[in-house]
Amino acid sequence: MSNDVNKDGILYELSPKFSFIYELFMPTGRKIKNTITILFIVLIATIFFLSGTISADVGSFVIFGDVSIIDILQYICVISTILLVLKLIFHIVIQIMQYKHITYTFYNTHMVYEDDFLNQHRKNIEYSNIKEVEIRRTIIDRILGFGVIVIYTNAENRRSNGLVIYGIKEPKTSYNIIYNIIHNDNNQLDVDKKEYVNKEERIDIKEKEVKENIQSKEEKSVDEEYSSEEQRIKRLEESKKEEAEFLESLKDINDDNS
């Protein structure tokens, strides 16, 4: 498990940890539990037959030669016990090896679940499709220091609308890291870059609009001032012209009187 892996853009990577006791309480340990249950029954039967508690009449019933029913049952129980122990060991070894080949890798924009032990399975989940991350811990989980992390997606198919991460040691720490990676906007590079560019474009457009408005107002103010000055000069010229015409008319009147 590592939370500081930078190779190939990996932000976080973890794998389930095997614990024999923990597997007895988890769905992943179903085969181990079933084998132990059968083994327990066979061991009781073996002890029962070997202890000589069966009736002497039944136990002394000879099938052929010197072999009795009790002898055959004892052989069956011993052989069954050996086979069940081997089967239990086999399931434990398989489970340990499978856990070592299961990885949950978290990148900038998506996570990848991969199991390449026997039946290869790979699943990619985009963070944009994840709607919830949940941690589950029973009393047994707390005692043993394990937990389950559930990642829910928006998929309509109930069989593929999420991912359950079993066998996680120190699940609270892993949950916090995963939650922060999935919900941290800084890790969604493509989305963030696009939003950043759009934001910059909106700022540039706004600044351009403000500058254009200021320039327009300045030009309008200059035009208005220029127009007002022109009108003032025009009125002054008209006034001078009227005054000249008035003086000219007075001159004509004086000439007529003389």
TORFIMAR-416960 format. One line per field, with one value per atom (N, C-alpha, C): z, y, x; residue in three letters. Coordinates in steps of 0.2 Angstrom, whole numbers, plus 5000, padded with zeros to 4 digits. Example, Ala and Ser with C-alpha at 12.3 -4.5 7.8 and 13.67 -1.06 7.14 Angstrom:
BEGIN
Z	c(5039;5039;5039;5035;5036;5039) .
Y	c(4972;4978;4984;4989;4995;5000) .
X	c(5066;5062;5066;5064;5068;5064) .
type	c(ALA;ALA;ALA;SER;SER;SER) .
This chain:
BEGIN
Z	c(5000;5000;5000;4996;4996;4994;4997;4996;4993;4991;4988;4982;4977;4971;4965;4962;4957;4950;4949;4943;4939;4933;4928;4930;4934;4937;4942;4945;4951;4957;4960;4966;4972;4971;4977;4974;4978;4976;4982;4982;4988;4986;4990;4989;4996;4995;5001;5005;5012;5016;5018;5018;5021;5028;5031;5038;5039;5042;5042;5046;5052;5057;5053;5050;5046;5041;5037;5032;5034;5040;5043;5044;5044;5044;5038;5033;5026;5021;5016;5010;5006;5006;5002;5005;5011;5014;5015;5010;5010;5009;5005;5004;5010;5013;5019;5025;5026;5031;5030;5024;5022;5023;5021;5022;5030;5034;5041;5044;5042;5045;5044;5038;5036;5040;5040;5044;5051;5054;5061;5062;5058;5058;5058;5053;5052;5058;5061;5067;5072;5073;5079;5078;5071;5070;5071;5069;5070;5077;5081;5088;5091;5088;5091;5089;5083;5081;5085;5085;5088;5096;5099;5106;5108;5104;5105;5108;5107;5110;5107;5101;5097;5100;5100;5103;5100;5105;5103;5098;5098;5093;5086;5085;5079;5077;5082;5080;5079;5081;5080;5074;5071;5065;5059;5057;5053;5046;5041;5034;5030;5030;5027;5031;5032;5035;5043;5044;5051;5051;5045;5045;5047;5051;5054;5051;5053;5051;5054;5061;5064;5061;5059;5056;5049;5045;5039;5040;5045;5047;5049;5053;5056;5050;5045;5039;5035;5035;5031;5034;5041;5044;5044;5045;5045;5038;5033;5026;5024;5026;5025;5029;5035;5039;5035;5033;5029;5023;5019;5013;5014;5019;5021;5023;5027;5029;5023;5019;5012;5008;5008;5005;5008;5015;5018;5017;5017;5015;5008;5004;4997;4996;4999;4999;5002;5007;5011;5006;5003;4999;4993;4990;4984;4986;4991;4994;4995;4998;4999;4992;4987;4981;4977;4977;4974;4977;4983;4986;4984;4983;4981;4973;4970;4963;4962;4967;4966;4968;4964;4965;4964;4968;4966;4966;4959;4958;4956;4959;4958;4955;4949;4945;4946;4941;4942;4941;4936;4934;4934;4936;4936;4941;4942;4946;4942;4944;4940;4945;4944;4948;4944;4946;4942;4946;4944;4947;4941;4941;4936;4938;4943;4946;4941;4942;4938;4932;4934;4929;4929;4924;4924;4923;4927;4927;4928;4924;4925;4924;4928;4928;4929;4925;4925;4927;4932;4935;4934;4930;4930;4937;4939;4945;4944;4938;4936;4937;4937;4937;4945;4949;4956;4960;4963;4967;4974;4977;4984;4986;4991;4994;5001;5003;5010;5013;5020;5023;5028;5028;5033;5037;5044;5049;5054;5055;5060;5066;5071;5078;5077;5073;5071;5067;5063;5059;5063;5068;5072;5077;5079;5083;5079;5073;5069;5065;5065;5062;5054;5052;5045;5043;5037;5035;5028;5026;5019;5016;5010;5007;5001;5000;4995;4990;4984;4979;4975;4975;4971;4965;4960;4953;4951;4945;4942;4937;4937;4932;4934;4929;4929;4931;4929;4930;4938;4942;4949;4950;4945;4946;4945;4941;4939;4942;4947;4949;4955;4956;4961;4962;4967;4968;4976;4978;4985;4986;4990;4992;4999;4999;5005;5007;5014;5017;5017;5019;5019;5026;5027;5034;5035;5041;5042;5037;5037;5032;5032;5038;5039;5035;5036;5032;5025;5022;5015;5013;5017;5015;5014;5019;5018;5012;5011;5005;4998;4998;4992;4991;4997;4996;4994;4996;4994;4987;4985;4978;4973;4975;4971;4970;4976;4977;4976;4976;4975;4968;4967;4960;4957;4961;4958;4954;4956;4953;4946;4945;4939;4934;4931;4927;4921;4917;4911;4913;4918;4919;4922;4926;4929;4924;4920;4915;4910;4908;4904;4908;4915;4918;4920;4920;4921;4915;4909;4903;4902;4903;4903;4908;4914;4918;4916;4913;4911;4905;4901;4895;4897;4902;4905;4908;4911;4914;4909;4904;4898;4895;4894;4890;4895;4901;4906;4906;4906;4906;4899;4894;4887;4887;4890;4890;4894;4900;4904;4900;4897;4894;4888;4884;4879;4881;4887;4890;4892;4895;4897;4891;4886;4880;4877;4876;4873;4877;4884;4888;4887;4886;4885;4878;4873;4867;4866;4869;4869;4873;4879;4882;4878;4875;4870;4865;4862;4856;4859;4865;4867;4869;4871;4873;4866;4861;4855;4852;4852;4849;4853;4859;4863;4861;4860;4859;4852;4847;4840;4840;4844;4845;4848;4853;4856;4851;4847;4842;4837;4835;4830;4833;4839;4842;4842;4844;4844;4838;4832;4826;4823;4825;4823;4827;4833;4837;4834;4832;4829;4822;4819;4812;4813;4818;4819;4821;4826;4828;4822;4817;4811;4807;4806;4802;4806;4812;4816;4815;4816;4815;4807;4803;4796;4795;4798;4797;4800;4806;4809;4804;4801;4796;4790;4788;4782;4785;4791;4793;4794;4796;4797;4790;4785;4778;4775;4777;4774;4778;4784;4788;4785;4783;4781;4774) .
Y	c(4994;5000;5006;5011;5017;5023;5029;5035;5040;5038;5043;5040;5038;5035;5040;5042;5047;5043;5037;5034;5033;5036;5035;5039;5044;5048;5045;5040;5037;5041;5042;5046;5041;5036;5031;5024;5019;5012;5008;5003;4999;4992;4987;4980;4977;4973;4970;4966;4965;4961;4955;4950;4943;4942;4941;4939;4933;4927;4921;4922;4926;4927;4931;4936;4941;4938;4933;4930;4926;4924;4920;4924;4930;4935;4938;4937;4941;4936;4939;4935;4932;4936;4933;4927;4925;4919;4913;4913;4909;4901;4900;4893;4891;4896;4894;4892;4896;4895;4888;4887;4880;4874;4875;4869;4868;4874;4873;4870;4872;4869;4861;4859;4852;4848;4852;4849;4848;4853;4852;4846;4845;4840;4833;4833;4826;4825;4830;4829;4826;4829;4826;4819;4818;4811;4806;4809;4804;4803;4808;4807;4803;4803;4799;4792;4790;4783;4781;4785;4782;4781;4785;4784;4778;4774;4768;4768;4774;4775;4772;4769;4766;4759;4757;4750;4745;4740;4735;4730;4729;4725;4728;4734;4738;4738;4740;4740;4734;4728;4722;4718;4721;4718;4718;4712;4711;4710;4714;4714;4708;4709;4703;4703;4697;4696;4699;4703;4706;4713;4716;4723;4723;4728;4729;4736;4737;4743;4749;4748;4754;4755;4750;4751;4755;4754;4757;4764;4766;4772;4776;4773;4777;4779;4774;4775;4781;4781;4786;4793;4793;4800;4802;4798;4800;4803;4799;4801;4808;4808;4814;4820;4819;4825;4827;4822;4824;4828;4826;4829;4836;4837;4843;4848;4846;4850;4852;4848;4850;4855;4854;4858;4865;4865;4872;4876;4872;4875;4878;4874;4876;4883;4883;4889;4895;4894;4899;4902;4897;4899;4903;4901;4904;4911;4912;4918;4923;4921;4925;4927;4923;4924;4929;4928;4932;4939;4940;4947;4950;4947;4950;4952;4950;4952;4956;4958;4963;4970;4975;4982;4987;4992;4998;5004;5006;5012;5018;5024;5030;5035;5037;5042;5049;5054;5060;5061;5057;5058;5051;5046;5039;5035;5029;5024;5017;5013;5006;5000;4996;4990;4984;4980;4975;4969;4963;4956;4952;4951;4947;4940;4937;4931;4925;4923;4917;4920;4922;4925;4933;4935;4942;4947;4952;4957;4964;4968;4975;4980;4985;4990;4997;5001;5008;5012;5017;5021;5028;5032;5039;5043;5047;5051;5055;5057;5061;5056;5049;5045;5042;5044;5042;5047;5044;5049;5048;5043;5042;5037;5039;5034;5033;5027;5025;5020;5021;5016;5012;5005;5001;4997;4997;4994;4991;4984;4981;4980;4978;4977;4973;4967;4963;4967;4971;4975;4980;4983;4987;4984;4978;4974;4972;4970;4967;4972;4979;4984;4984;4981;4980;4984;4985;4988;4987;4990;4989;4996;4998;5004;5003;5006;5005;5012;5011;5016;5015;5020;5020;5024;5022;5025;5027;5030;5032;5027;5021;5016;5013;5012;5010;5003;4999;4992;4991;4988;4987;4983;4978;4974;4977;4983;4986;4994;4995;5002;5004;5000;5002;4997;4998;4994;4993;4987;4985;4983;4987;4985;4982;4975;4971;4971;4969;4967;4973;4979;4985;4986;4986;4987;4995;4997;5004;5008;5006;5008;5016;5019;5026;5030;5028;5032;5031;5025;5024;5028;5028;5031;5039;5042;5049;5051;5047;5048;5047;5042;5041;5046;5048;5053;5060;5062;5068;5068;5062;5061;5062;5059;5059;5066;5069;5075;5081;5080;5086;5089;5095;5098;5098;5099;5100;5094;5088;5082;5080;5084;5083;5088;5086;5091;5094;5089;5091;5096;5094;5098;5105;5105;5111;5116;5113;5117;5120;5117;5119;5125;5123;5128;5135;5134;5139;5143;5140;5144;5148;5145;5148;5154;5153;5158;5164;5162;5168;5171;5167;5171;5175;5173;5177;5184;5183;5189;5194;5191;5195;5199;5195;5198;5204;5202;5207;5214;5212;5218;5222;5218;5221;5226;5223;5227;5233;5232;5238;5243;5241;5246;5249;5245;5248;5253;5251;5256;5263;5262;5268;5272;5269;5272;5276;5272;5275;5281;5280;5286;5292;5291;5296;5299;5295;5298;5302;5299;5302;5309;5309;5315;5321;5318;5323;5325;5321;5323;5328;5327;5331;5338;5338;5344;5348;5344;5347;5350;5346;5349;5355;5355;5361;5367;5366;5372;5374;5370;5372;5376;5373;5377;5384;5384;5391;5396;5393;5398;5400;5395;5396;5402;5401;5406;5413;5413;5419;5422;5418;5421;5424;5420;5423;5429;5430;5436;5442;5440;5446;5448;5443;5444;5449;5447;5451;5458;5458;5465;5469;5466;5470;5472;5468;5469;5475;5475;5480;5487;5487;5493;5496;5491;5493;5496;5494;5497;5504;5505;5511;5516;5514;5518;5520;5516;5517;5522;5522;5526;5533;5534;5541;5544;5540;5542;5545;5542;5544;5550;5551;5557;5563;5562;5568;5570) .
X	c(5004;5000;5004;5003;5007;5002;5004;5000;5004;5010;5015;5018;5014;5017;5016;5021;5020;5022;5024;5025;5019;5019;5014;5008;5009;5003;4999;5002;4998;4998;4992;4991;4991;4988;4987;4986;4988;4988;4987;4982;4982;4979;4981;4978;4976;4971;4968;4973;4973;4977;4974;4977;4974;4975;4969;4969;4965;4967;4963;4957;4958;4952;4947;4950;4945;4941;4944;4941;4935;4935;4930;4923;4924;4918;4916;4920;4919;4916;4912;4910;4916;4921;4927;4930;4928;4931;4926;4921;4916;4918;4923;4926;4930;4933;4937;4932;4927;4922;4919;4916;4913;4918;4924;4928;4930;4930;4931;4925;4919;4913;4913;4914;4914;4920;4925;4931;4929;4926;4924;4919;4915;4910;4913;4918;4922;4926;4929;4933;4929;4923;4919;4917;4916;4914;4920;4926;4932;4933;4933;4934;4928;4922;4917;4918;4921;4922;4928;4933;4939;4939;4934;4933;4930;4927;4924;4917;4914;4907;4902;4903;4898;4896;4891;4888;4893;4895;4899;4896;4890;4886;4888;4887;4887;4895;4899;4906;4909;4907;4910;4908;4903;4900;4905;4907;4913;4910;4913;4910;4914;4920;4925;4931;4934;4940;4940;4945;4945;4942;4940;4938;4930;4929;4922;4920;4914;4910;4914;4916;4919;4926;4929;4936;4935;4930;4929;4927;4923;4921;4927;4931;4937;4942;4943;4947;4944;4937;4934;4935;4934;4935;4942;4947;4954;4956;4954;4955;4952;4946;4942;4945;4947;4950;4957;4961;4967;4965;4960;4958;4956;4952;4949;4954;4959;4965;4969;4970;4973;4969;4963;4958;4958;4958;4958;4965;4970;4977;4977;4974;4974;4970;4964;4960;4963;4967;4971;4976;4980;4985;4983;4977;4974;4972;4969;4966;4972;4977;4983;4986;4987;4990;4985;4979;4974;4974;4974;4975;4981;4986;4993;4992;4987;4986;4981;4977;4972;4975;4973;4976;4970;4970;4965;4970;4970;4975;4971;4973;4969;4974;4971;4975;4971;4973;4971;4963;4961;4954;4950;4953;4949;4953;4950;4953;4952;4957;4957;4957;4952;4952;4955;4960;4963;4964;4962;4963;4966;4973;4976;4979;4975;4978;4976;4969;4967;4962;4957;4952;4954;4956;4958;4952;4952;4947;4949;4947;4949;4943;4943;4937;4940;4938;4940;4933;4934;4929;4931;4928;4929;4926;4930;4928;4922;4921;4914;4908;4909;4904;4903;4907;4906;4902;4897;4892;4893;4896;4897;4903;4906;4911;4909;4909;4907;4912;4912;4916;4912;4913;4909;4913;4912;4916;4911;4911;4908;4912;4909;4913;4919;4918;4924;4929;4927;4932;4936;4932;4936;4941;4939;4944;4950;4949;4954;4958;4955;4958;4957;4952;4950;4944;4942;4936;4934;4929;4926;4925;4927;4926;4922;4916;4911;4911;4912;4912;4906;4901;4895;4896;4893;4893;4886;4886;4879;4877;4880;4878;4871;4867;4860;4859;4864;4864;4867;4863;4864;4870;4872;4877;4884;4884;4890;4890;4885;4885;4889;4894;4899;4905;4909;4914;4915;4916;4917;4925;4928;4935;4935;4937;4937;4944;4944;4951;4956;4953;4958;4960;4967;4969;4970;4968;4968;4963;4957;4952;4951;4951;4949;4954;4961;4966;4965;4964;4963;4957;4951;4945;4946;4950;4951;4955;4960;4964;4960;4956;4952;4947;4944;4939;4942;4948;4951;4953;4955;4957;4951;4946;4940;4937;4937;4933;4937;4944;4948;4949;4946;4946;4953;4958;4965;4967;4964;4966;4962;4957;4953;4956;4962;4966;4962;4959;4956;4950;4946;4940;4943;4948;4950;4953;4957;4960;4955;4950;4944;4941;4939;4936;4940;4947;4951;4952;4952;4952;4946;4940;4934;4934;4936;4936;4941;4946;4951;4948;4944;4941;4936;4932;4926;4929;4935;4938;4941;4944;4946;4940;4935;4929;4926;4926;4923;4928;4934;4939;4938;4938;4937;4931;4925;4919;4919;4923;4924;4928;4933;4938;4934;4930;4926;4921;4918;4913;4916;4922;4926;4928;4930;4932;4927;4921;4915;4913;4913;4910;4915;4922;4926;4925;4925;4924;4917;4912;4906;4906;4910;4911;4915;4920;4924;4919;4915;4911;4906;4903;4898;4901;4908;4911;4912;4915;4916;4910;4905;4898;4896;4897;4894;4899;4905;4909;4908;4906;4904;4898;4893;4887;4888;4892;4893;4897;4902;4905;4900;4896;4891;4886;4884;4879;4882;4889;4893;4893;4895;4895;4888;4883;4876;4875;4877;4876;4880;4886;4890;4887;4884;4881;4875;4871;4865;4867;4872;4874;4877;4880;4883;4877;4872;4866;4862;4862;4859;4862;4869;4873;4872;4872;4871;4864;4859;4853;4852;4856;4856;4860;4865;4868;4864;4860;4856;4850;4848;4843;4846;4852;4855;4857;4858;4859;4853;4847;4841;4839;4840;4838;4842;4849;4853;4851) .
type	c(MET;MET;MET;SER;SER;SER;ASN;ASN;ASN;ASP;ASP;ASP;VAL;VAL;VAL;ASN;ASN;ASN;LYS;LYS;LYS;ASP;ASP;ASP;GLY;GLY;GLY;ILE;ILE;ILE;LEU;LEU;LEU;TYR;TYR;TYR;GLU;GLU;GLU;LEU;LEU;LEU;SER;SER;SER;PRO;PRO;PRO;LYS;LYS;LYS;PHE;PHE;PHE;SER;SER;SER;PHE;PHE;PHE;ILE;ILE;ILE;TYR;TYR;TYR;GLU;GLU;GLU;LEU;LEU;LEU;PHE;PHE;PHE;MET;MET;MET;PRO;PRO;PRO;THR;THR;THR;GLY;GLY;GLY;ARG;ARG;ARG;LYS;LYS;LYS;ILE;ILE;ILE;LYS;LYS;LYS;ASN;ASN;ASN;THR;THR;THR;ILE;ILE;ILE;THR;THR;THR;ILE;ILE;ILE;LEU;LEU;LEU;PHE;PHE;PHE;ILE;ILE;ILE;VAL;VAL;VAL;LEU;LEU;LEU;ILE;ILE;ILE;ALA;ALA;ALA;THR;THR;THR;ILE;ILE;ILE;PHE;PHE;PHE;PHE;PHE;PHE;LEU;LEU;LEU;SER;SER;SER;GLY;GLY;GLY;THR;THR;THR;ILE;ILE;ILE;SER;SER;SER;ALA;ALA;ALA;ASP;ASP;ASP;VAL;VAL;VAL;GLY;GLY;GLY;SER;SER;SER;PHE;PHE;PHE;VAL;VAL;VAL;ILE;ILE;ILE;PHE;PHE;PHE;GLY;GLY;GLY;ASP;ASP;ASP;VAL;VAL;VAL;SER;SER;SER;ILE;ILE;ILE;ILE;ILE;ILE;ASP;ASP;ASP;ILE;ILE;ILE;LEU;LEU;LEU;GLN;GLN;GLN;TYR;TYR;TYR;ILE;ILE;ILE;CYS;CYS;CYS;VAL;VAL;VAL;ILE;ILE;ILE;SER;SER;SER;THR;THR;THR;ILE;ILE;ILE;LEU;LEU;LEU;LEU;LEU;LEU;VAL;VAL;VAL;LEU;LEU;LEU;LYS;LYS;LYS;LEU;LEU;LEU;ILE;ILE;ILE;PHE;PHE;PHE;HIS;HIS;HIS;ILE;ILE;ILE;VAL;VAL;VAL;ILE;ILE;ILE;GLN;GLN;GLN;ILE;ILE;ILE;MET;MET;MET;GLN;GLN;GLN;TYR;TYR;TYR;LYS;LYS;LYS;HIS;HIS;HIS;ILE;ILE;ILE;THR;THR;THR;TYR;TYR;TYR;THR;THR;THR;PHE;PHE;PHE;TYR;TYR;TYR;ASN;ASN;ASN;THR;THR;THR;HIS;HIS;HIS;MET;MET;MET;VAL;VAL;VAL;TYR;TYR;TYR;GLU;GLU;GLU;ASP;ASP;ASP;ASP;ASP;ASP;PHE;PHE;PHE;LEU;LEU;LEU;ASN;ASN;ASN;GLN;GLN;GLN;HIS;HIS;HIS;ARG;ARG;ARG;LYS;LYS;LYS;ASN;ASN;ASN;ILE;ILE;ILE;GLU;GLU;GLU;TYR;TYR;TYR;SER;SER;SER;ASN;ASN;ASN;ILE;ILE;ILE;LYS;LYS;LYS;GLU;GLU;GLU;VAL;VAL;VAL;GLU;GLU;GLU;ILE;ILE;ILE;ARG;ARG;ARG;ARG;ARG;ARG;THR;THR;THR;ILE;ILE;ILE;ILE;ILE;ILE;ASP;ASP;ASP;ARG;ARG;ARG;ILE;ILE;ILE;LEU;LEU;LEU;GLY;GLY;GLY;PHE;PHE;PHE;GLY;GLY;GLY;VAL;VAL;VAL;ILE;ILE;ILE;VAL;VAL;VAL;ILE;ILE;ILE;TYR;TYR;TYR;THR;THR;THR;ASN;ASN;ASN;ALA;ALA;ALA;GLU;GLU;GLU;ASN;ASN;ASN;ARG;ARG;ARG;ARG;ARG;ARG;SER;SER;SER;ASN;ASN;ASN;GLY;GLY;GLY;LEU;LEU;LEU;VAL;VAL;VAL;ILE;ILE;ILE;TYR;TYR;TYR;GLY;GLY;GLY;ILE;ILE;ILE;LYS;LYS;LYS;GLU;GLU;GLU;PRO;PRO;PRO;LYS;LYS;LYS;THR;THR;THR;SER;SER;SER;TYR;TYR;TYR;ASN;ASN;ASN;ILE;ILE;ILE;ILE;ILE;ILE;TYR;TYR;TYR;ASN;ASN;ASN;ILE;ILE;ILE;ILE;ILE;ILE;HIS;HIS;HIS;ASN;ASN;ASN;ASP;ASP;ASP;ASN;ASN;ASN;ASN;ASN;ASN;GLN;GLN;GLN;LEU;LEU;LEU;ASP;ASP;ASP;VAL;VAL;VAL;ASP;ASP;ASP;LYS;LYS;LYS;LYS;LYS;LYS;GLU;GLU;GLU;TYR;TYR;TYR;VAL;VAL;VAL;ASN;ASN;ASN;LYS;LYS;LYS;GLU;GLU;GLU;GLU;GLU;GLU;ARG;ARG;ARG;ILE;ILE;ILE;ASP;ASP;ASP;ILE;ILE;ILE;LYS;LYS;LYS;GLU;GLU;GLU;LYS;LYS;LYS;GLU;GLU;GLU;VAL;VAL;VAL;LYS;LYS;LYS;GLU;GLU;GLU;ASN;ASN;ASN;ILE;ILE;ILE;GLN;GLN;GLN;SER;SER;SER;LYS;LYS;LYS;GLU;GLU;GLU;GLU;GLU;GLU;LYS;LYS;LYS;SER;SER;SER;VAL;VAL;VAL;ASP;ASP;ASP;GLU;GLU;GLU;GLU;GLU;GLU;TYR;TYR;TYR;SER;SER;SER;SER;SER;SER;GLU;GLU;GLU;GLU;GLU;GLU;GLN;GLN;GLN;ARG;ARG;ARG;ILE;ILE;ILE;LYS;LYS;LYS;ARG;ARG;ARG;LEU;LEU;LEU;GLU;GLU;GLU;GLU;GLU;GLU;SER;SER;SER;LYS;LYS;LYS;LYS;LYS;LYS;GLU;GLU;GLU;GLU;GLU;GLU;ALA;ALA;ALA;GLU;GLU;GLU;PHE;PHE;PHE;LEU;LEU;LEU;GLU;GLU;GLU;SER;SER;SER;LEU;LEU;LEU;LYS;LYS;LYS;ASP;ASP;ASP;ILE;ILE;ILE;ASN;ASN;ASN;ASP;ASP;ASP;ASP;ASP;ASP;ASN;ASN;ASN;SER;SER;SER) .
